[in-house]
Amino acid sequence: MQSIEIISLGIADYQSVYEFQNSLFSENIRLKTAGEATQNSLILCQHPHVYTLGKSGAAENLLISDAFLKSIQATYVKTDRGGDITYHGPGQLVGYPIFDLDSFGFGIRDYVQSLENVLIHVLAEYEIQGEISKDAVGVWLDNDLLTARKIAAIGVKVSRGVTMHGFALNVNTNLDYFNYINPCGFTDKGVTSMQKELGKSVDIQEVEQKIAKKFKLYFA
């Protein structure tokens, strides 16, 4: 059984957390190259308002000017994960697994599907039915209907079997911030949060604990 170190950072600046996860990522690659044991870590946190653009994303999916970005107290960062543009902010739980996939016997597709399944099972504990889309990575509600809406985004980077970046689950997220982008490049699908679906605020620390527990079950 593989052990996973859970690192809870609370609300933390995106760039600082990126540098932290990149240090863990680089160390795991160094250890693998040297034939030494790697360490699987899961960083859980929230970020101040920030839009991040993946390496395959289109800059025009950010729909606002620099001046307006500043007025809503948000920043914009180009990053090296997969996927297009997304939003992170308070009330959204972000997870960065720094995993050696070889230690779990996973390929990249298995890994992404496991991330989706972890989130789906956590949502089910709140009686929210999350679904996987055949057309887009992440977790959706009413996937095959006109009311399809995304509740969790996934964007990862994998090098030499080591992962970084990860997922973002909308718990009590201010969804207004998604109005200023084409989320993940989509113009025809909506976004939602646990709070919106349930009609009440959700204990984000409780959600974090449930996610940590599910990770230890799925990645054993």
N, C-alpha and C positions, 0 to 999 in steps of 0.2 A: 504494500500500500504506500502510495506517495503522500508525503506531507505537504501542506500548503500553509505558508505563513500569511496571516491576514494582517494588513497594515491599514489602519483607519486614520485618515488625516483630517477629517472634518472639512471645513471650508478652506480651500487652498488655491493659490494662484496657479493658473494653467501652466505657465512656462516653468515655474518651480517644480511642479509635479512631473512635467515632461522630462526635465533634466534628471529628476530622481529615478523615474522609471527607465530612462535611457541608461543610467549608470548600472541598474540591476540587469538590464538587457545585455549590455556590453560585457558585464562580468560573467553572465551565464554563457555567452559565446566563448569567452576566454577559457572558462572551465571545460566546456565541451571540446574545444580545440586541444586542450592539454590532457583530455581523457579523464578528467576529474568529475566528481558528483556535482550536479547543478542544484539550485535552490528554486523551488516554485513559490512565487509570491503573488498575492492578490491585493492591489492597492484599491481602497474604497474612499471616495471623497465627493465633495461638491465644489463647484468652481464659481467665482464671481462671473458676471455676464461676459461671455466670450463666444465669438463665432470662429469655427475652425474649418479650414478648407483642406480636404484630402488631396493627395498628389494627382488623382485622376479627375479632380473637380474643375468646375468652370467658375471663374471669378465673377461672371455676370449673374450668378445665382445669389450673390449678395446684392440686395435691391436698394441699399441706402448709401448716402454719401458719408465721407469721413466725419463731416461736421455733425450729421445726425447720429452717427455711431457714438460720438463723444457725448452728445446730449442725452443719450439713454444709458450712459455710463457702461458702455460695452467696448470690448477690444476685438480685433480681427487678427487671426494667426493662420499662416500657411503651415501645414504640418505634413509629416511623411507617412500617415496612415493611408489605407485604401478608402474609397468612397468619395463623396462630394462634400458639400457644405452642411454643417449642423450647428446647433446652438447648445451651449452648456450654461447653466446658471444655478442660483440657489434653489433648493427644492428638487433638484434633479440628482439622482444618485449615479455617479460615474464609477465604473470599475475597470481597472487596468491589470489584467492577468499577465505576469511575466513568467511564462511557462516554457519548460522544455518539453515539446510535444512528444519527443521520442520516449520520454520517461513514462508517458501515458499510453504509448502505442497509437497515437492519433495522427492522422493526416490533417491538412488544413480544413477540408470540408467537414470532417468529423468534428473538428474543434469548433468551427462556427456554429454548426448545428447544436452542439452541446451548450454553447453560450445561449442560443435561442431557447433551448429546452429548460435551462436553469431559470430563465426569466419567466417563461410560460408557467412553470410549476409554482414559482413564487406568486405570480398574479392569481393563479387558481386558488391560493389560500385566502385571497380577498374576493373570491367569486367573480373574477374578471377573466374572460376567456380569450387568452392570447393565441395567435395563430402565426404560422410560418407562411410566407408568400413564395410561390415558385419563381416570381419575377424580381423580388427585391429582398435583400438581407435585412434582418431586424425582426421585431415582433409587432404584429398588427392586430387590430380588432375589425370584425366584419370584413375580412380580407377580400371576399369575392363580391361584395356589394358596393353600391355607389357611395355608401357611408364609410368606406374603408379609411382607417386612420391609424397612424403609427404611434405606438406608445413607448417603444424602445429602439434606439439606433445602435448599429454595430459597425465598427470600422477597425480593422486590425493591420498589423505589419508582422510578417514572419520572415526571419532570416536564419538559415542553418537550423531550422526546426525550433527556434526560440521566438516567442511572441512578445508584442507590446501593443499599446493602445487597447481598445476593448469595446465596452458598451456604455450606453447612457439610458437610464430608465427614468421616465417622467413620473415623478411621485407627486409633489406639490408645485410643479414647475409653473412659472408665469408664461402661459402659452402665447401671450401677445408678442413675445420676442421672435416667435416663428413667423410672424407676419412680414418680417423684413428680409426674409430669404425664401428661396425655393428649397424646402428641406430635402436634403439628400438628392437634390436636382429635380424633384418632382414638382409639377405644377397642377396636378389633378388629384392629389390625395391630401388628406388632412393629418393633423397631429392631435394627440390627446394626452391626458395624464390620469393617474390613479385617482387623484382628487376630483377631476371633472367627471369621471365615470361613476364614482361612488357618491358624489355630491357632498363630500366632506373632506377635511384635511386628514392626512395619513401620517402616522408616526414614522418618520424616515429612518430613525435609528432601529426601529423594529424591522423595517424592510431590509436594512443593511445586515442585520443579524440573520434574517432568513436567507438572504443571498449567500452569505458566508457559509451557512450550514449546507445549503444545496450544492455549493461548489465542492465541498468536502465529500459529498455523496457521489456527484457525477465524475469528479476527477480523483478517483481513488486508486 
